[in-house]
Structures are given as structure tokens and as C-alpha cells.
Amino acid sequence: MMSAVTVLSLAFVIFFIIQEAMPLFDEVSPVDFIFGRVWMPIDFTGTTSFGIFNFIAATVYVSFLAILWSFLVSIGAALWLSCIASERIRSLAYPFIDLLAGIPSVVYGFVGLTVLVKLFMKAGVHTGSCVMAASLLLAVMLLPYLVSSCSESILKAKDRYLPATEAMGISGWYAIATIVLPASAGNILTAMILAIGRAMGETMAVMMVMGNANLFPRLFGKSETIASVIALEMGTAVAESTHYHALYGAGMVLMLLLFVINTGVSALQRKLMK
């Protein structure tokens, strides 16, 4: 019953977003909308323009940078928790990891704004707000979930395979590298799928440290994600205006991006688990 309610709720959200986005394409072609680089929802210059390519690029760029940083750290932390730390240390560490996951994103954003941005300013980045700062902050936000998920997956695979490898005289770390990690790869990829969705949909923290400028993303330059532009402008968009429908169109594009990425990673996961 609850599964049916969940599926119907998701279907309703998707239908509503598409319904609100479709009127946009009566005035703006899909190609101009997706590949255009000028976002001018109010005719200050005599004409309006709705191009979200910079927002798409920034969303993908900052999300995958965050996944890269957090994945590298989370695998190391998960290996330590699963293969080195004792049961007592794990039981003490997991509650603190879960606590980090429960901190509101606005708190992460405030810390990023007051600490991380200032560090980048001291390092020579003009305003401190940049894609790199946003990706590092987002990586920290993803760490608790990834560390917890990867640790549990590695621990289960270790308990299943390591006793047999020890009986065969195989080195512990060699067995972990060649047997335990490959056996955990499918579950780790599942965690990454969910983390990608979390990263691409994050709004407040990224918005606070990324600069919010409609520019093509550079590592130490300002930019703006799809989620940020929706959050910043939805409150000022006139209902049923082109601007209003364009913001829903941006949300629809974000939804399609997540679908394509999740489908690709899921296909890779099925291939690894064969």
C-alpha cells in the first residue's frame, strides 16, 4: 500500500512539473532553452531570453566534483571503519556520522560562507565564492551518507569472504583489494546514485557559497545551479508568466538529467553485479 502511495506521489510530482513547464515551449524553442546562455526573464534590455545552458553545466560540474571528492574520502574512511577499527570504535563512530547527516543544509552553508569562502579569498580568489568552494562544501555534506553506506557494504562483504581467504593463506589487504571491494562495488554504486541525486538537488548550501552568477562554470569562478536559480526567482516570478513556466522547465530539465545519470549508473551497476 505504502509503495503504491509513494509511486503515485512521485508520478503526480512529475506530471505537475511537466504540465507547468510545457507552456514555455509555445514561446521558446527547446533548443534555445537548453543551449541558450542568456537568462533575462525581465525585459530590462527590451527583450527577454530564457537560456539555461550555464545552469545545466554548473549543476553537473559542481555535483560531479563533489561526488569525486566525497567518494575518495568515503572509501578510505569506510575501509578504515570496516577493516581496521574495532567493533567498539565503529559503534561510537556511526552515531557521530549520522549526526553530521542530520545537520540542516543552511548550517553547512553558513559555515561555508564564514569559513570556506574566507579561506578562498585569502588564497587569491577575488570574492571567495566559486565552484570549487561549493563542491568542497557539498562533498562534506555527502560524506556521512556515503561513509555509512560504503562501510556497511564493505563490512558485509568482508564477513562473508575474508574467513575463507584467511584459511587459504591470502594476505588480508590483498583479499580486500581483489575480493571484498569488487564484491561491494554494486552496493557502493547504489549509494553513489542516491548521492548524485542529493548533490544535484542541493540548493541552500550551494547557493550561499557559489556566487550565483549566470556564467559558464570555471573551477575558481562564480556560477549558478538550476536548483539555485529556481529557489532565488520562483518567489518573484509572476504566476503563469513565461518566467514562471521557464523555472518549471528548468526543474524538468534537472529531473531529466537525474533520470539519464541514474539510468547510466544503474546499467553499470547491473554489469558489475553479473
C-alpha beads as a LAMMPS data file, in Angstrom:
LAMMPS data file: protein, C-alpha beads

274 atoms
273 bonds

1 atom types
1 bond types

-500.0 500.0 xlo xhi
-500.0 500.0 ylo yhi
-500.0 500.0 zlo zhi

Masses

1 110.0

Atoms # bond

1 1 1 0.000 0.000 0.000
2 1 1 2.702 2.474 1.006
3 1 1 4.717 1.581 -2.088
4 1 1 1.705 2.408 -4.272
5 1 1 1.230 5.739 -2.473
6 1 1 4.927 6.558 -2.982
7 1 1 4.797 5.734 -6.694
8 1 1 1.587 7.731 -7.193
9 1 1 3.030 10.715 -5.309
10 1 1 6.146 10.673 -7.473
11 1 1 4.024 10.345 -10.624
12 1 1 1.911 13.327 -9.525
13 1 1 5.013 15.492 -8.918
14 1 1 6.459 14.579 -12.327
15 1 1 3.116 15.237 -14.052
16 1 1 2.707 18.604 -12.310
17 1 1 6.232 19.769 -13.228
18 1 1 5.785 18.764 -16.870
19 1 1 2.321 20.348 -17.033
20 1 1 3.643 23.661 -15.699
21 1 1 6.735 23.568 -17.941
22 1 1 5.108 22.778 -21.284
23 1 1 3.517 26.242 -21.943
24 1 1 7.066 27.654 -22.081
25 1 1 7.724 25.879 -25.356
26 1 1 4.894 27.748 -27.068
27 1 1 7.144 30.829 -26.851
28 1 1 10.692 29.440 -26.548
29 1 1 12.101 26.564 -28.583
30 1 1 13.540 23.634 -26.584
31 1 1 16.917 24.078 -28.331
32 1 1 17.150 27.771 -27.375
33 1 1 16.049 26.968 -23.841
34 1 1 18.564 24.174 -23.243
35 1 1 21.540 25.542 -25.191
36 1 1 20.996 29.263 -24.769
37 1 1 23.389 31.087 -22.431
38 1 1 21.428 34.282 -21.783
39 1 1 18.919 34.292 -18.937
40 1 1 16.960 37.546 -18.950
41 1 1 13.444 36.827 -17.609
42 1 1 12.541 40.539 -17.338
43 1 1 12.880 42.809 -20.374
44 1 1 15.389 45.285 -18.935
45 1 1 17.143 45.385 -22.322
46 1 1 13.979 45.374 -24.409
47 1 1 13.767 41.625 -24.867
48 1 1 13.565 38.561 -22.675
49 1 1 15.706 35.452 -23.017
50 1 1 15.489 32.053 -21.359
51 1 1 18.658 30.018 -21.841
52 1 1 19.756 27.611 -19.095
53 1 1 22.892 26.013 -20.551
54 1 1 25.170 27.709 -18.000
55 1 1 22.921 26.489 -15.176
56 1 1 22.974 22.926 -16.529
57 1 1 26.762 22.956 -16.870
58 1 1 27.199 24.370 -13.357
59 1 1 24.852 21.759 -11.846
60 1 1 26.678 18.853 -13.471
61 1 1 30.143 20.319 -12.808
62 1 1 29.725 21.058 -9.099
63 1 1 27.838 17.794 -8.464
64 1 1 30.432 15.543 -10.042
65 1 1 33.306 17.396 -8.396
66 1 1 31.562 16.895 -5.048
67 1 1 30.985 13.204 -5.787
68 1 1 34.668 12.817 -6.723
69 1 1 35.969 14.429 -3.513
70 1 1 33.490 12.671 -1.257
71 1 1 33.941 9.279 -2.936
72 1 1 37.714 9.308 -2.466
73 1 1 37.423 10.224 1.210
74 1 1 34.431 7.996 1.946
75 1 1 36.083 4.856 0.523
76 1 1 39.145 5.444 2.701
77 1 1 37.007 6.126 5.774
78 1 1 34.786 3.115 5.056
79 1 1 37.825 0.830 4.684
80 1 1 39.202 2.061 7.998
81 1 1 35.893 1.593 9.799
82 1 1 35.252 -1.834 8.265
83 1 1 38.705 -3.380 8.164
84 1 1 40.792 -1.682 10.882
85 1 1 38.517 -0.195 13.537
86 1 1 37.201 -2.448 16.279
87 1 1 33.504 -3.094 16.857
88 1 1 33.567 -0.685 19.815
89 1 1 35.065 2.147 17.742
90 1 1 32.509 1.540 14.984
91 1 1 29.649 1.684 17.479
92 1 1 30.981 5.041 18.709
93 1 1 31.695 6.454 15.233
94 1 1 28.391 5.671 13.495
95 1 1 26.211 7.926 15.719
96 1 1 28.530 10.876 15.031
97 1 1 28.375 10.159 11.290
98 1 1 24.566 10.057 11.456
99 1 1 24.609 13.323 13.398
100 1 1 26.526 15.017 10.576
101 1 1 23.872 13.819 8.117
102 1 1 21.172 15.468 10.221
103 1 1 22.679 18.971 10.235
104 1 1 20.480 21.351 8.140
105 1 1 21.976 22.439 4.839
106 1 1 21.638 26.115 5.767
107 1 1 24.046 25.492 8.676
108 1 1 26.570 23.956 6.278
109 1 1 26.041 26.959 4.005
110 1 1 26.623 29.421 6.853
111 1 1 29.864 27.660 7.848
112 1 1 30.943 27.628 4.205
113 1 1 30.170 31.327 3.865
114 1 1 32.047 32.340 7.015
115 1 1 34.970 29.897 6.834
116 1 1 35.434 28.338 3.402
117 1 1 34.760 31.477 1.351
118 1 1 37.196 33.481 3.507
119 1 1 39.875 30.825 3.022
120 1 1 39.471 31.080 -0.755
121 1 1 39.681 34.890 -0.530
122 1 1 42.967 34.566 1.347
123 1 1 44.159 32.127 -1.334
124 1 1 43.594 34.758 -4.032
125 1 1 40.081 34.019 -5.322
126 1 1 38.536 37.501 -5.725
127 1 1 35.272 37.079 -3.826
128 1 1 35.903 33.631 -2.378
129 1 1 32.633 32.366 -3.834
130 1 1 33.376 29.821 -6.545
131 1 1 32.579 26.379 -7.947
132 1 1 35.461 24.794 -6.024
133 1 1 34.178 26.113 -2.696
134 1 1 30.674 24.848 -3.470
135 1 1 31.954 21.398 -4.497
136 1 1 34.036 21.023 -1.311
137 1 1 31.112 22.059 0.875
138 1 1 28.783 19.710 -0.981
139 1 1 31.320 16.880 -0.656
140 1 1 31.324 17.335 3.137
141 1 1 27.524 17.143 3.115
142 1 1 27.606 13.894 1.123
143 1 1 30.281 12.230 3.275
144 1 1 28.070 10.983 6.142
145 1 1 25.738 9.072 3.831
146 1 1 28.497 7.673 1.628
147 1 1 30.741 6.653 4.544
148 1 1 27.868 4.900 6.304
149 1 1 26.631 3.097 3.170
150 1 1 30.071 2.080 1.894
151 1 1 31.182 0.933 5.342
152 1 1 28.152 -1.333 5.775
153 1 1 28.620 -2.820 2.287
154 1 1 32.346 -3.485 2.788
155 1 1 31.742 -4.928 6.255
156 1 1 29.172 -7.424 4.952
157 1 1 31.455 -8.494 2.095
158 1 1 34.406 -8.786 4.487
159 1 1 32.476 -11.013 6.911
160 1 1 31.380 -13.180 4.003
161 1 1 34.670 -13.648 2.131
162 1 1 37.588 -12.858 4.452
163 1 1 37.446 -16.012 6.630
164 1 1 37.799 -18.193 3.507
165 1 1 40.702 -16.133 2.167
166 1 1 42.473 -16.303 5.540
167 1 1 42.072 -20.089 5.554
168 1 1 43.729 -20.154 2.113
169 1 1 46.652 -18.056 3.395
170 1 1 45.825 -14.987 1.277
171 1 1 47.004 -11.640 2.633
172 1 1 44.196 -9.663 4.261
173 1 1 44.702 -6.416 2.344
174 1 1 45.181 -8.296 -0.929
175 1 1 41.880 -10.096 -0.321
176 1 1 40.167 -6.800 0.494
177 1 1 41.508 -5.152 -2.683
178 1 1 40.755 -8.052 -5.039
179 1 1 37.680 -9.706 -3.496
180 1 1 35.926 -7.586 -0.879
181 1 1 35.927 -4.258 -2.755
182 1 1 34.787 -5.762 -6.100
183 1 1 32.037 -7.651 -4.242
184 1 1 30.907 -4.369 -2.676
185 1 1 31.020 -2.396 -5.926
186 1 1 27.325 -2.816 -6.752
187 1 1 26.132 -1.526 -3.384
188 1 1 28.669 1.304 -3.465
189 1 1 27.339 2.365 -6.873
190 1 1 23.800 2.319 -5.468
191 1 1 24.943 4.698 -2.737
192 1 1 26.542 6.903 -5.383
193 1 1 23.289 7.036 -7.389
194 1 1 21.455 8.394 -4.358
195 1 1 24.340 10.751 -3.570
196 1 1 24.267 12.170 -7.118
197 1 1 20.567 12.951 -6.712
198 1 1 21.289 14.609 -3.374
199 1 1 24.136 16.637 -4.864
200 1 1 22.258 17.857 -7.939
201 1 1 19.207 18.826 -5.905
202 1 1 21.040 20.652 -3.099
203 1 1 20.006 24.287 -3.034
204 1 1 20.693 26.360 0.057
205 1 1 24.307 25.486 0.900
206 1 1 25.481 25.660 -2.727
207 1 1 23.585 28.905 -3.307
208 1 1 25.339 30.524 -0.328
209 1 1 28.915 29.855 -1.498
210 1 1 28.807 29.605 -5.309
211 1 1 28.282 33.265 -6.177
212 1 1 25.012 32.893 -8.141
213 1 1 26.181 34.429 -11.414
214 1 1 24.910 33.248 -14.783
215 1 1 28.375 32.328 -16.057
216 1 1 29.783 29.179 -17.590
217 1 1 31.369 27.306 -14.663
218 1 1 35.092 27.575 -14.018
219 1 1 36.814 25.940 -11.064
220 1 1 37.616 29.219 -9.305
221 1 1 34.849 31.301 -10.849
222 1 1 31.265 32.075 -9.881
223 1 1 28.331 30.199 -11.360
224 1 1 24.764 29.165 -10.562
225 1 1 22.967 25.812 -10.470
226 1 1 19.444 25.001 -11.649
227 1 1 18.240 24.462 -8.080
228 1 1 19.660 27.843 -7.036
229 1 1 18.025 29.840 -9.816
230 1 1 14.668 28.203 -9.070
231 1 1 14.979 28.985 -5.360
232 1 1 16.070 32.592 -5.960
233 1 1 13.493 33.506 -8.607
234 1 1 10.360 31.419 -8.040
235 1 1 9.126 33.821 -5.355
236 1 1 9.319 36.809 -7.722
237 1 1 8.009 35.117 -10.876
238 1 1 4.504 36.198 -11.860
239 1 1 2.141 33.224 -11.873
240 1 1 1.518 31.778 -15.351
241 1 1 4.136 34.096 -16.904
242 1 1 6.841 32.866 -19.245
243 1 1 9.340 33.341 -16.420
244 1 1 7.199 31.131 -14.167
245 1 1 6.964 28.363 -16.765
246 1 1 10.705 28.679 -17.553
247 1 1 11.567 27.927 -13.922
248 1 1 9.390 24.820 -14.065
249 1 1 11.089 23.982 -17.360
250 1 1 14.463 24.219 -15.614
251 1 1 13.138 21.846 -12.941
252 1 1 12.004 19.446 -15.655
253 1 1 15.478 19.510 -17.230
254 1 1 17.040 18.796 -13.825
255 1 1 14.670 15.858 -13.409
256 1 1 15.622 14.512 -16.851
257 1 1 19.342 14.925 -16.064
258 1 1 18.916 12.871 -12.898
259 1 1 16.988 10.217 -14.817
260 1 1 19.687 9.916 -17.503
261 1 1 22.542 9.791 -14.964
262 1 1 20.760 7.291 -12.718
263 1 1 19.931 5.087 -15.702
264 1 1 23.566 5.077 -16.821
265 1 1 24.940 4.309 -13.352
266 1 1 22.268 1.604 -12.839
267 1 1 23.312 -0.048 -16.104
268 1 1 26.941 -0.016 -14.939
269 1 1 25.840 -1.478 -11.605
270 1 1 23.997 -4.370 -13.294
271 1 1 27.062 -5.059 -15.415
272 1 1 29.335 -5.179 -12.352
273 1 1 26.974 -7.455 -10.397
274 1 1 26.711 -10.104 -13.130

Bonds

1 1 1 2
2 1 2 3
3 1 3 4
4 1 4 5
5 1 5 6
6 1 6 7
7 1 7 8
8 1 8 9
9 1 9 10
10 1 10 11
11 1 11 12
12 1 12 13
13 1 13 14
14 1 14 15
15 1 15 16
16 1 16 17
17 1 17 18
18 1 18 19
19 1 19 20
20 1 20 21
21 1 21 22
22 1 22 23
23 1 23 24
24 1 24 25
25 1 25 26
26 1 26 27
27 1 27 28
28 1 28 29
29 1 29 30
30 1 30 31
31 1 31 32
32 1 32 33
33 1 33 34
34 1 34 35
35 1 35 36
36 1 36 37
37 1 37 38
38 1 38 39
39 1 39 40
40 1 40 41
41 1 41 42
42 1 42 43
43 1 43 44
44 1 44 45
45 1 45 46
46 1 46 47
47 1 47 48
48 1 48 49
49 1 49 50
50 1 50 51
51 1 51 52
52 1 52 53
53 1 53 54
54 1 54 55
55 1 55 56
56 1 56 57
57 1 57 58
58 1 58 59
59 1 59 60
60 1 60 61
61 1 61 62
62 1 62 63
63 1 63 64
64 1 64 65
65 1 65 66
66 1 66 67
67 1 67 68
68 1 68 69
69 1 69 70
70 1 70 71
71 1 71 72
72 1 72 73
73 1 73 74
74 1 74 75
75 1 75 76
76 1 76 77
77 1 77 78
78 1 78 79
79 1 79 80
80 1 80 81
81 1 81 82
82 1 82 83
83 1 83 84
84 1 84 85
85 1 85 86
86 1 86 87
87 1 87 88
88 1 88 89
89 1 89 90
90 1 90 91
91 1 91 92
92 1 92 93
93 1 93 94
94 1 94 95
95 1 95 96
96 1 96 97
97 1 97 98
98 1 98 99
99 1 99 100
100 1 100 101
101 1 101 102
102 1 102 103
103 1 103 104
104 1 104 105
105 1 105 106
106 1 106 107
107 1 107 108
108 1 108 109
109 1 109 110
110 1 110 111
111 1 111 112
112 1 112 113
113 1 113 114
114 1 114 115
115 1 115 116
116 1 116 117
117 1 117 118
118 1 118 119
119 1 119 120
120 1 120 121
121 1 121 122
122 1 122 123
123 1 123 124
124 1 124 125
125 1 125 126
126 1 126 127
127 1 127 128
128 1 128 129
129 1 129 130
130 1 130 131
131 1 131 132
132 1 132 133
133 1 133 134
134 1 134 135
135 1 135 136
136 1 136 137
137 1 137 138
138 1 138 139
139 1 139 140
140 1 140 141
141 1 141 142
142 1 142 143
143 1 143 144
144 1 144 145
145 1 145 146
146 1 146 147
147 1 147 148
148 1 148 149
149 1 149 150
150 1 150 151
151 1 151 152
152 1 152 153
153 1 153 154
154 1 154 155
155 1 155 156
156 1 156 157
157 1 157 158
158 1 158 159
159 1 159 160
160 1 160 161
161 1 161 162
162 1 162 163
163 1 163 164
164 1 164 165
165 1 165 166
166 1 166 167
167 1 167 168
168 1 168 169
169 1 169 170
170 1 170 171
171 1 171 172
172 1 172 173
173 1 173 174
174 1 174 175
175 1 175 176
176 1 176 177
177 1 177 178
178 1 178 179
179 1 179 180
180 1 180 181
181 1 181 182
182 1 182 183
183 1 183 184
184 1 184 185
185 1 185 186
186 1 186 187
187 1 187 188
188 1 188 189
189 1 189 190
190 1 190 191
191 1 191 192
192 1 192 193
193 1 193 194
194 1 194 195
195 1 195 196
196 1 196 197
197 1 197 198
198 1 198 199
199 1 199 200
200 1 200 201
201 1 201 202
202 1 202 203
203 1 203 204
204 1 204 205
205 1 205 206
206 1 206 207
207 1 207 208
208 1 208 209
209 1 209 210
210 1 210 211
211 1 211 212
212 1 212 213
213 1 213 214
214 1 214 215
215 1 215 216
216 1 216 217
217 1 217 218
218 1 218 219
219 1 219 220
220 1 220 221
221 1 221 222
222 1 222 223
223 1 223 224
224 1 224 225
225 1 225 226
226 1 226 227
227 1 227 228
228 1 228 229
229 1 229 230
230 1 230 231
231 1 231 232
232 1 232 233
233 1 233 234
234 1 234 235
235 1 235 236
236 1 236 237
237 1 237 238
238 1 238 239
239 1 239 240
240 1 240 241
241 1 241 242
242 1 242 243
243 1 243 244
244 1 244 245
245 1 245 246
246 1 246 247
247 1 247 248
248 1 248 249
249 1 249 250
250 1 250 251
251 1 251 252
252 1 252 253
253 1 253 254
254 1 254 255
255 1 255 256
256 1 256 257
257 1 257 258
258 1 258 259
259 1 259 260
260 1 260 261
261 1 261 262
262 1 262 263
263 1 263 264
264 1 264 265
265 1 265 266
266 1 266 267
267 1 267 268
268 1 268 269
269 1 269 270
270 1 270 271
271 1 271 272
272 1 272 273
273 1 273 274
